[in-house]
């Protein structure tokens, strides 16, 4: 048995018990000239039969599943008190720690490049005071991101290494461009 999360009709979390079942073997299999008897049928059939839990094993699995659901509900309730960040950091400490490290590295890269370029490369020399200036700035960012996407597409589809900058640099640049777009949109760019 396994527990599968799904979203309920009102957006609430629901958990569904799903039993893994080994597929019943086929008596006939494709062979030369058509269908032939499956030479492993009896062995595969025994595996399926042995895989079926007894009534006691099934009751034990059901009990454990109910406890797991209760634990998930309790944890979900507690995370609303402490927030999703605390919950995620408890559940995935290495991933969250690395995420923060990457963000700090990208912020440092952003600051270094900002000192080199200044705000005019994104604002296209404008004050970003009107809708048209903001649209042009966002279009410029779109072109920059599209350039990175096309580079990644070419490298990934061709399954080859980059000749110049590493492929990961394109992912890093796109991440920072996404934040810059939000700064422009929120009227914080260059301020």
C-alpha positions as CSV (number, residue, x, y, z in Angstrom):
1,X,0.0,0.0,0.0
2,X,1.1,3.5,-0.6
3,X,-0.3,6.9,0.1
4,X,-1.0,9.3,-2.8
5,X,-1.7,13.0,-2.3
6,X,-4.3,14.7,-4.4
7,X,-6.1,18.0,-4.2
8,X,-9.7,17.9,-3.2
9,X,-12.5,19.8,-5.0
10,X,-12.1,22.8,-2.6
11,X,-8.3,22.8,-2.8
12,X,-8.0,20.8,0.5
13,X,-5.4,18.1,0.8
14,X,-6.7,14.6,0.4
15,X,-4.8,11.3,0.6
16,X,-5.7,8.2,-1.2
17,X,-4.6,4.7,-0.4
18,X,-3.3,2.9,-3.4
19,X,-2.4,-0.7,-3.4
20,X,0.5,-1.7,-5.5
21,X,-0.4,-4.9,-7.4
22,X,1.9,-6.9,-9.5
23,X,0.2,-7.3,-12.9
24,X,-1.3,-10.8,-13.5
25,X,1.0,-12.5,-16.0
26,X,-0.1,-13.3,-19.6
27,X,-0.5,-17.0,-20.6
28,X,0.4,-16.0,-24.1
29,X,3.2,-13.7,-25.3
30,X,4.3,-12.3,-28.7
31,X,6.8,-14.6,-30.4
32,X,8.0,-15.5,-33.8
33,X,5.1,-16.0,-36.1
34,X,2.5,-14.9,-33.6
35,X,1.4,-15.6,-30.1
36,X,3.2,-18.4,-28.1
37,X,2.7,-19.8,-24.6
38,X,4.5,-17.9,-21.9
39,X,7.2,-20.3,-20.7
40,X,7.5,-18.3,-17.4
41,X,3.7,-18.2,-16.7
42,X,3.6,-20.5,-13.7
43,X,6.6,-18.8,-12.1
44,X,5.1,-15.3,-12.7
45,X,1.7,-16.5,-11.4
46,X,3.3,-17.7,-8.2
47,X,5.0,-14.3,-7.7
48,X,1.6,-12.6,-7.9
49,X,0.0,-15.1,-5.6
50,X,2.8,-14.8,-3.1
51,X,2.6,-11.0,-3.3
52,X,-1.0,-10.9,-2.0
53,X,-1.1,-10.0,1.7
54,X,-3.0,-12.2,4.2
55,X,-6.0,-10.7,6.0
56,X,-3.8,-10.0,9.1
57,X,-1.1,-8.4,6.9
58,X,-3.7,-6.3,5.1
59,X,-5.2,-5.1,8.4
60,X,-1.7,-4.2,9.7
61,X,-1.1,-2.2,6.4
62,X,-4.4,-0.5,6.8
63,X,-3.6,0.4,10.4
64,X,-0.2,1.8,9.5
65,X,-1.8,3.8,6.6
66,X,-4.3,5.3,8.9
67,X,-1.5,6.3,11.3
68,X,0.5,7.8,8.4
69,X,-2.5,9.8,7.3
70,X,-3.1,11.0,10.9
71,X,0.6,12.0,11.1
72,X,0.4,13.9,7.8
73,X,-2.7,15.8,8.9
74,X,-1.1,16.6,12.3
75,X,2.1,17.8,10.5
76,X,0.0,19.9,8.1
77,X,-1.8,21.5,11.0
78,X,1.5,22.3,12.8
79,X,3.1,23.7,9.6
80,X,0.2,26.3,9.4
81,X,1.4,27.4,12.9
82,X,5.1,27.6,12.0
83,X,4.8,28.2,8.3
84,X,5.8,26.3,5.1
85,X,9.4,27.4,5.3
86,X,9.9,25.7,8.7
87,X,8.1,22.6,7.5
88,X,10.0,22.4,4.3
89,X,13.4,22.9,6.1
90,X,12.5,20.1,8.5
91,X,11.5,17.7,5.7
92,X,14.2,18.6,3.2
93,X,17.1,20.1,5.1
94,X,19.8,19.5,2.5
95,X,17.7,20.7,-0.4
96,X,16.6,23.9,1.5
97,X,20.2,24.6,2.6
98,X,21.5,24.3,-0.9
99,X,18.6,26.5,-2.2
100,X,19.6,29.2,0.2
101,X,23.3,28.9,-0.8
102,X,22.4,29.1,-4.5
103,X,20.3,32.2,-3.8
104,X,23.1,33.9,-2.0
105,X,25.5,33.1,-4.8
106,X,23.1,34.5,-7.4
107,X,22.5,37.6,-5.3
108,X,26.3,38.2,-5.2
109,X,26.5,37.7,-9.0
110,X,23.6,40.1,-9.5
111,X,25.3,42.8,-7.3
112,X,28.6,42.4,-9.2
113,X,27.0,42.7,-12.6
114,X,24.8,45.5,-11.4
115,X,27.9,47.5,-10.5
116,X,29.3,46.8,-13.9
117,X,26.2,47.6,-16.0
118,X,24.2,50.0,-13.9
119,X,20.4,50.1,-14.1
120,X,20.3,51.4,-17.7
121,X,20.8,48.0,-19.4
122,X,17.5,46.8,-18.0
123,X,15.6,50.2,-18.1
124,X,16.9,50.8,-21.6
125,X,18.0,54.2,-20.6
126,X,14.5,55.3,-19.4
127,X,13.2,56.1,-15.9
128,X,10.6,53.3,-16.2
129,X,7.9,55.9,-15.3
130,X,5.3,54.9,-17.8
131,X,3.7,51.7,-19.0
132,X,5.5,51.7,-22.4
133,X,8.9,52.0,-20.8
134,X,8.1,49.1,-18.4
135,X,6.8,47.0,-21.3
136,X,10.0,47.6,-23.3
137,X,12.1,46.7,-20.3
138,X,10.2,43.5,-19.8
139,X,10.4,42.7,-23.5
140,X,14.2,43.1,-23.3
141,X,14.3,40.7,-20.4
142,X,12.2,38.3,-22.4
143,X,14.7,38.4,-25.2
144,X,17.5,37.7,-22.7
145,X,15.7,34.8,-21.2
146,X,14.8,33.5,-24.7
147,X,18.4,33.6,-25.7
148,X,19.3,31.4,-22.7
149,X,16.4,29.0,-23.5
150,X,17.5,28.6,-27.1
151,X,21.1,28.0,-26.0
152,X,19.9,25.3,-23.5
153,X,17.6,23.8,-26.1
154,X,20.4,23.5,-28.7
155,X,22.8,21.9,-26.2
156,X,20.3,19.6,-24.6
157,X,18.8,18.3,-27.8
158,X,22.2,17.8,-29.3
159,X,23.4,16.2,-26.1
160,X,26.7,18.0,-26.1
161,X,28.7,20.2,-23.8
162,X,28.9,23.9,-24.3
163,X,32.0,25.3,-26.1
164,X,32.2,28.4,-24.0
165,X,30.3,29.1,-20.7
166,X,28.9,26.0,-18.8
167,X,25.3,25.1,-19.4
168,X,24.5,25.7,-15.8
169,X,25.3,29.4,-16.3
170,X,22.3,29.8,-18.5
171,X,20.0,28.4,-15.8
172,X,21.6,30.8,-13.3
173,X,21.1,33.8,-15.6
174,X,17.4,32.9,-16.2
175,X,16.8,32.7,-12.5
176,X,18.2,36.1,-11.9
177,X,16.4,37.6,-15.0
178,X,13.1,36.3,-13.5
179,X,13.8,38.3,-10.3
180,X,14.9,41.4,-12.2
181,X,11.6,41.2,-14.2
182,X,9.7,41.2,-10.8
183,X,11.8,44.2,-9.7
184,X,10.8,46.1,-12.9
185,X,7.2,45.1,-12.6
186,X,7.1,46.1,-8.9
187,X,8.6,49.5,-9.7
188,X,11.8,48.8,-7.7
189,X,14.4,48.6,-10.4
190,X,17.3,51.0,-10.0
191,X,15.9,52.4,-6.7
